[in-house]
Amino acid sequence: MMFTETTERMKLLSNERTVIIGAGAAGMMAGIFSANRGNETIILEKNKRPGRKLYITGKGRCNVCNNCNEKTVIANTPTNGKFLFSALNAFSPEDTIEFFEKHGCPLKTERGNRVFPVSDKAGDIVDTLLRTLKGSGCKTINTNAEDILIKDNQIYGVILADKTVIECDKLIIATGGKSYPLTGSTGDGYRFAEKAGHTITTLRPSLVPVETAEHTGYDSDGLLLKNVSVRLIDTFRKNKCIYNDFGEFELHRYGLSGAIIRSASAHMKNMENGRYKIEIDLKPALDEKTLDTRLLREINDKHNGVYSDVLSTLMPRALIKDFVKISEIPDNRKNSEITREERRRIIEKLKRIERTVTGFRPIEEAIVTSGGVCVKEIDPKTMQSKLVKGLYFAGEVIDVDCYTGGFNLQTAFSTGVLAAIS
């Protein structure tokens, strides 16, 4: 469904005019709730199709929220979680679920209380928002906002790409961060906020792949590993494990990616080369004794074979060359010649492969941007700027970011609703 495109410049009505820059999750939700309150509401969106980032979330399935209470959302928001208290009270995860189901998009809850559309199609979430947006009476203009207009510390308009000025009483900046720039998140909101006198905290990628000192071979580049566990170790804190998870991730020549690696990245504060290590357990369901029993059985069953034949029963073939290198045992070593010490080494590496993190991948590859408009300069009870009257912020442009699991989208929805009803 394409949203209504119009170049008509609406005349000021007797009610307040609210302009929203950005038709992502926060912007569309803000548009719906603002228009439903009787305000003349206009969304400015530079993409021909709004919600482009929503289409790629949850691997195209859209993890729309987490089926949990407000405290759990805050607990899963490592950056300024308490700032969200009023926003989550205004629009909770329960409200999100009710909103989409009420408007014709049935949802389901999966492992980790992650909520997805029953159809497993992110497009159904976008279509529901667009359909509801259209029904609310909110207008949309397919154009780029070039600048904002401020007079006497009060917002009064927006300059469009063609230099047209749209006057407004309220302005909500919902432009997103800098991650995935092809979806339109190019950092425009930071520029507008700085013009209004706001501080932009340091921007860095979050929920992002990581680069490692150890590189995989061509065979395993892009390999998806399922049912593995990882431990994130901070060597600056006496090798303390600061995060662990179970699930799937990907091997790449540059390092590691995938769901549990992106989640781990959110815990890497003050990134320094060599500070963080990731320990990978390829067989988390088996303890060392059970694994040794299995390994012995495979060696005996393939007594006349070679080491690589045994490994083929324990891992994907694409990983064998890398594991042979890690275990430091020749791949053509006869199984009958594998020593007890070598067997111990195999088990040790199956249970713990170490990768030293050297840095994050570029912010353009991140799911969300950490950093943004300083929360100390935003009223958490309204999302209004403390510096400029009538200026509001919603979504990823604010210095708030969460772990994976639907929490970031919930933050976008909640702050968008609170800004609109305020």
C-alpha positions as CSV (number, residue, x, y, z in Angstrom):
1,M,0.0,0.0,0.0
2,M,1.4,3.4,-1.0
3,F,0.7,6.3,1.3
4,T,-1.2,9.3,-0.1
5,E,1.2,11.7,-1.8
6,T,0.1,15.3,-2.1
7,T,1.7,18.7,-2.7
8,E,-1.3,20.6,-1.6
9,R,-0.4,23.2,1.0
10,M,-3.1,23.0,3.6
11,K,-4.5,26.3,5.0
12,L,-4.3,26.9,8.8
13,L,-7.5,25.7,10.5
14,S,-8.9,26.8,13.9
15,N,-7.3,23.8,15.6
16,E,-3.5,23.4,16.1
17,R,-1.3,22.2,13.3
18,T,1.2,19.5,14.1
19,V,3.9,18.7,11.6
20,I,5.9,15.4,12.0
21,I,9.2,14.9,10.2
22,G,9.6,11.2,9.4
23,A,7.1,8.4,8.6
24,G,8.8,5.6,10.5
25,A,7.4,3.7,13.4
26,A,7.5,6.7,15.8
27,G,6.3,9.2,13.1
28,M,3.3,7.2,11.9
29,M,2.2,6.3,15.4
30,A,2.5,10.0,16.3
31,G,0.5,11.0,13.2
32,I,-2.4,8.6,14.1
33,F,-2.7,9.8,17.7
34,S,-2.3,13.5,16.8
35,A,-5.0,13.4,14.1
36,N,-7.3,11.3,16.2
37,R,-7.2,14.1,18.8
38,G,-8.5,16.6,16.3
39,N,-5.3,18.3,15.3
40,E,-4.5,19.1,11.7
41,T,-1.6,16.8,11.3
42,I,0.9,16.6,8.5
43,I,3.7,14.0,8.1
44,L,6.7,14.9,5.9
45,E,8.5,11.8,4.5
46,K,11.3,11.9,2.0
47,N,10.9,8.3,1.0
48,K,8.1,7.4,-1.5
49,R,7.3,4.5,0.8
50,P,7.2,5.1,4.6
51,G,8.2,2.6,7.2
52,R,11.1,1.3,5.1
53,K,13.1,0.3,8.1
54,L,10.1,-1.7,9.5
55,Y,10.2,-3.9,6.4
56,I,13.7,-5.3,7.3
57,T,13.3,-5.7,11.1
58,G,13.2,-9.2,12.5
59,K,14.6,-10.5,9.2
60,G,11.5,-9.3,7.4
61,R,9.1,-10.6,10.0
62,C,9.0,-7.4,12.2
63,N,9.5,-8.1,15.9
64,V,6.9,-5.5,16.7
65,C,7.2,-5.5,20.5
66,N,7.9,-7.7,23.5
67,N,4.9,-9.2,25.4
68,C,6.0,-7.9,28.8
69,N,5.4,-5.1,31.3
70,E,6.9,-1.7,31.4
71,K,9.6,-2.5,33.9
72,T,10.9,-5.2,31.7
73,V,11.2,-2.8,28.8
74,I,13.2,-0.4,31.0
75,A,15.4,-3.2,32.2
76,N,16.2,-4.0,28.6
77,T,17.1,-0.4,27.8
78,P,20.7,0.0,28.9
79,T,20.9,3.6,27.7
80,N,18.6,6.0,29.6
81,G,15.9,3.4,30.3
82,K,14.3,5.4,33.1
83,F,13.6,8.2,30.7
84,L,10.9,6.0,29.1
85,F,8.8,5.6,32.3
86,S,6.1,8.1,31.2
87,A,6.1,7.1,27.6
88,L,5.6,3.4,28.5
89,N,2.8,4.4,30.9
90,A,1.2,6.3,28.0
91,F,1.5,3.4,25.5
92,S,2.6,0.1,26.9
93,P,3.5,-3.2,25.2
94,E,-0.1,-4.3,26.0
95,D,-1.4,-1.2,24.2
96,T,0.8,-2.0,21.2
97,I,-0.6,-5.5,20.9
98,E,-4.1,-4.3,21.3
99,F,-3.6,-1.5,18.7
100,F,-2.4,-3.8,15.9
101,E,-5.0,-6.6,16.6
102,K,-7.8,-4.0,16.9
103,H,-6.8,-2.7,13.5
104,G,-6.7,-6.0,11.7
105,C,-3.2,-7.4,12.2
106,P,-3.2,-10.5,14.4
107,L,-0.1,-11.1,16.4
108,K,1.7,-14.1,18.0
109,T,4.2,-14.4,20.9
110,E,7.3,-16.5,20.4
111,R,10.5,-17.4,22.4
112,G,11.7,-14.6,24.6
113,N,8.2,-13.0,24.5
114,R,9.0,-11.6,21.1
115,V,5.8,-10.5,19.3
116,F,5.4,-11.0,15.5
117,P,2.5,-10.7,13.0
118,V,0.9,-14.1,12.6
119,S,1.7,-13.8,8.9
120,D,5.4,-13.4,9.6
121,K,5.3,-10.5,7.1
122,A,6.7,-7.1,8.2
123,G,4.6,-5.6,5.4
124,D,1.4,-6.3,7.4
125,I,2.6,-4.1,10.2
126,V,3.4,-1.3,7.8
127,D,0.1,-1.7,6.0
128,T,-1.8,-1.6,9.3
129,L,-0.1,1.6,10.3
130,L,-0.7,3.2,6.8
131,R,-4.3,2.1,6.7
132,T,-4.9,3.5,10.2
133,L,-3.0,6.7,9.4
134,K,-5.1,7.3,6.4
135,G,-8.3,6.7,8.4
136,S,-7.2,9.2,11.0
137,G,-7.2,12.1,8.5
138,C,-3.5,12.7,8.9
139,K,-2.0,14.2,5.7
140,T,1.3,13.2,4.2
141,I,3.6,15.0,1.9
142,N,6.4,13.1,0.0
143,T,9.2,15.7,0.4
144,N,12.4,16.4,2.3
145,A,12.4,18.8,5.2
146,E,15.4,21.1,4.7
147,D,15.2,23.2,7.9
148,I,13.1,24.2,10.9
149,L,12.0,27.7,11.8
150,I,12.3,29.0,15.4
151,K,11.4,32.4,16.7
152,D,11.6,33.6,20.3
153,N,12.4,30.1,21.4
154,Q,9.3,28.7,19.8
155,I,8.8,26.5,16.8
156,Y,6.8,28.0,14.0
157,G,7.5,26.2,10.8
158,V,9.4,23.9,8.5
159,I,11.2,24.7,5.2
160,L,10.7,22.0,2.5
161,A,13.1,21.0,-0.3
162,D,11.3,23.4,-2.7
163,K,11.7,26.2,-0.2
164,T,8.0,26.1,0.6
165,V,7.3,27.0,4.3
166,I,4.7,25.0,6.3
167,E,3.8,26.9,9.4
168,C,2.9,24.8,12.5
169,D,2.2,25.1,16.2
170,K,3.9,21.9,17.1
171,L,6.7,19.9,15.4
172,I,7.7,16.3,16.2
173,I,11.1,15.2,15.0
174,A,10.9,11.4,14.3
175,T,13.7,11.1,11.7
176,G,15.4,8.0,13.2
177,G,19.1,7.7,13.8
178,K,22.0,7.0,11.3
179,S,21.8,3.2,11.0
180,Y,20.6,1.8,7.7
181,P,20.8,5.1,5.7
182,L,19.2,3.5,2.6
183,T,15.9,3.5,4.6
184,G,16.2,7.2,5.0
185,S,17.9,7.4,8.4
186,T,20.6,9.8,7.5
187,G,20.9,11.9,10.7
188,D,18.7,14.9,9.6
189,G,17.1,15.0,13.0
190,Y,20.4,15.7,14.7
191,R,21.0,18.7,12.5
192,F,17.5,20.1,13.4
193,A,18.1,19.4,17.1
194,E,21.4,21.2,17.1
195,K,19.8,24.2,15.4
196,A,17.4,24.3,18.4
197,G,20.4,24.3,20.7
198,H,20.3,20.7,21.7
199,T,23.3,18.5,22.6
200,I,23.9,15.4,20.5
201,T,25.6,12.7,22.5
202,T,28.3,10.6,20.9
203,L,26.8,8.5,18.1
204,R,27.8,4.9,17.8
205,P,26.4,1.7,16.4
206,S,24.4,-0.6,18.6
207,L,23.0,-4.1,17.8
208,V,25.7,-4.3,15.2
209,P,28.1,-7.0,13.8
210,V,31.6,-7.0,15.3
211,E,35.0,-7.3,13.7
212,T,37.5,-9.7,15.2
213,A,41.2,-10.3,15.2
214,E,40.7,-13.9,14.0
215,H,39.4,-14.3,10.5
216,T,37.4,-17.2,9.1
217,G,38.2,-18.9,5.8
218,Y,36.2,-18.7,2.6
219,D,34.4,-21.9,3.4
220,S,32.8,-20.6,6.5
221,D,32.3,-17.0,5.4
222,G,28.6,-16.3,5.9
223,L,28.0,-19.6,7.7
224,L,24.9,-19.6,10.0
225,L,25.4,-21.5,13.2
226,K,22.3,-22.5,15.2
227,N,21.9,-23.6,18.8
228,V,25.2,-22.3,20.0
229,S,25.9,-20.1,23.0
230,V,28.2,-17.1,23.5
231,R,29.8,-15.4,26.5
232,L,31.0,-11.8,26.3
233,I,34.1,-11.3,28.4
234,D,35.4,-7.8,29.5
235,T,39.2,-8.2,29.9
236,F,39.4,-4.8,31.6
237,R,37.2,-6.1,34.4
238,K,39.2,-9.1,35.4
239,N,37.8,-11.2,32.5
240,K,34.2,-10.8,33.9
241,C,31.4,-12.3,31.8
242,I,29.1,-9.4,31.2
243,Y,26.6,-11.1,28.8
244,N,25.7,-14.6,27.7
245,D,23.1,-15.8,25.2
246,F,21.9,-18.8,23.2
247,G,20.7,-19.0,19.7
248,E,22.2,-18.4,16.3
249,F,24.9,-16.2,14.7
250,E,26.9,-15.9,11.6
251,L,30.6,-16.2,10.8
252,H,32.1,-13.7,8.4
253,R,35.6,-13.0,7.2
254,Y,35.5,-9.7,9.1
255,G,34.2,-11.3,12.3
256,L,30.8,-12.2,13.7
257,S,27.1,-11.2,13.1
258,G,23.6,-12.5,13.8
259,A,21.1,-12.0,16.5
260,I,23.1,-13.0,19.6
261,I,26.2,-11.1,18.5
262,R,24.1,-8.0,17.8
263,S,22.6,-8.3,21.3
264,A,26.1,-8.7,22.8
265,S,27.3,-5.6,21.0
266,A,24.9,-3.5,23.1
267,H,26.9,-4.4,26.1
268,M,30.3,-3.2,24.7
269,K,30.7,0.2,26.2
270,N,33.9,2.2,25.6
271,M,35.1,0.0,22.8
272,E,38.8,-0.5,22.7
273,N,40.8,-2.9,20.6
274,G,41.2,-6.2,22.5
275,R,39.0,-5.2,25.5
276,Y,36.2,-7.6,24.7
277,K,36.4,-11.3,23.9
278,I,33.6,-13.6,22.7
279,E,33.7,-17.3,23.8
280,I,31.7,-19.6,21.5
281,D,30.3,-22.9,22.7
282,L,29.4,-25.1,19.7
283,K,27.8,-27.8,21.9
284,P,26.1,-26.0,24.8
285,A,23.7,-28.9,25.4
286,L,26.6,-31.3,26.2
287,D,29.0,-31.2,29.1
288,E,32.6,-32.2,28.5
289,K,32.2,-35.7,29.8
290,T,29.2,-36.4,27.6
291,L,31.0,-34.8,24.6
292,D,34.1,-37.0,25.3
293,T,32.0,-40.1,25.2
294,R,30.4,-39.1,21.9
295,L,33.8,-38.2,20.4
296,L,35.3,-41.5,21.4
297,R,32.3,-43.3,19.8
298,E,32.8,-41.4,16.6
299,I,36.5,-42.1,16.5
300,N,35.9,-45.8,17.1
301,D,33.1,-46.0,14.5
302,K,35.5,-44.3,12.0
303,H,38.6,-46.1,13.1
304,N,40.0,-46.4,9.7
305,G,39.1,-42.8,8.7
306,V,40.7,-39.5,9.3
307,Y,40.2,-36.6,11.7
308,S,38.1,-34.5,9.3
309,D,35.6,-37.4,9.0
310,V,34.9,-37.2,12.7
311,L,34.4,-33.5,12.6
312,S,31.8,-33.9,9.9
313,T,29.6,-35.5,12.5
314,L,30.0,-32.7,15.0
315,M,29.7,-29.5,12.9
316,P,28.7,-28.2,9.4
317,R,31.3,-29.1,6.8
318,A,31.9,-25.5,6.0
319,L,33.3,-25.0,9.5
320,I,35.8,-28.0,9.4
321,K,38.8,-26.2,7.8
322,D,38.5,-23.4,10.4
323,F,38.2,-25.9,13.3
324,V,41.1,-27.9,12.1
325,K,43.2,-24.8,12.2
326,I,41.9,-23.9,15.7
327,S,42.5,-27.4,17.1
328,E,46.0,-27.6,15.6
329,I,45.5,-31.2,14.5
330,P,46.1,-32.1,10.8
331,D,42.8,-32.9,9.0
332,N,44.3,-36.1,7.6
333,R,45.4,-37.4,11.0
334,K,44.2,-41.0,11.2
335,N,41.6,-41.5,13.8
336,S,43.5,-44.4,15.3
337,E,46.4,-42.0,16.0
338,I,44.5,-39.3,17.8
339,T,45.9,-39.1,21.3
340,R,44.1,-38.5,24.6
341,E,45.7,-35.0,24.7
342,E,44.4,-34.2,21.2
343,R,41.0,-35.5,22.1
344,R,41.0,-33.2,25.2
345,R,42.0,-30.3,22.9
346,I,39.1,-31.0,20.5
347,I,36.6,-31.0,23.3
348,E,38.1,-27.8,24.8
349,K,37.7,-26.0,21.4
350,L,34.2,-27.3,20.8
351,K,33.2,-25.8,24.2
352,R,35.2,-22.6,23.8
353,I,36.4,-20.9,20.7
354,E,37.7,-17.4,21.5
355,R,37.3,-14.4,19.3
356,T,39.0,-11.0,20.1
357,V,36.8,-8.1,19.2
358,T,38.7,-5.3,17.4
359,G,35.7,-3.0,16.8
360,F,32.2,-2.5,15.5
361,R,31.1,-2.7,11.9
362,P,30.1,0.7,10.4
363,I,27.1,2.4,11.9
364,E,25.3,1.9,8.6
365,E,25.1,-1.8,9.4
366,A,23.7,-1.3,12.9
367,I,20.0,-2.0,13.7
368,V,19.9,1.1,15.9
369,T,22.0,4.1,16.7
370,S,23.2,4.6,20.3
371,G,23.5,8.3,21.2
372,G,21.3,11.2,20.0
373,V,19.4,14.1,21.4
374,C,20.4,14.4,25.1
375,V,17.5,13.2,27.3
376,K,18.4,15.9,29.9
377,E,17.1,18.5,27.4
378,I,13.8,16.7,26.8
379,D,10.8,16.6,29.2
380,P,10.2,12.9,29.8
381,K,6.6,13.5,30.7
382,T,5.8,15.1,27.3
383,M,8.8,14.5,24.9
384,Q,8.8,18.3,24.5
385,S,12.1,20.1,24.2
386,K,13.1,22.0,27.3
387,L,14.8,24.6,25.1
388,V,12.2,25.3,22.4
389,K,8.5,25.5,23.0
390,G,6.4,23.3,20.6
391,L,9.3,21.1,19.6
392,Y,9.1,17.4,20.4
393,F,11.2,14.3,19.7
394,A,10.2,10.7,19.2
395,G,12.0,7.4,18.4
396,E,15.6,6.7,17.6
397,V,16.7,10.3,17.3
398,I,16.6,10.4,21.1
399,D,19.6,9.1,23.1
400,V,17.8,5.9,24.1
401,D,18.5,2.4,22.8
402,C,17.5,-1.1,23.8
403,Y,18.5,-4.7,23.4
404,T,16.9,-6.9,20.7
405,G,13.5,-8.4,21.3
406,G,11.1,-5.8,20.2
407,F,12.1,-3.2,22.7
408,N,13.4,-0.6,20.3
409,L,10.2,-0.6,18.3
410,Q,8.2,-0.3,21.5
411,T,10.3,2.7,22.4
412,A,9.5,4.3,19.1
413,F,5.8,3.6,19.4
414,S,5.6,4.9,23.0
415,T,7.6,8.1,22.5
416,G,5.6,8.8,19.3
417,V,2.3,8.4,21.1
418,L,3.4,10.5,24.1
419,A,4.6,13.3,21.9
420,A,1.4,13.3,20.0
421,I,-1.0,13.4,22.9
422,S,1.1,16.0,24.7
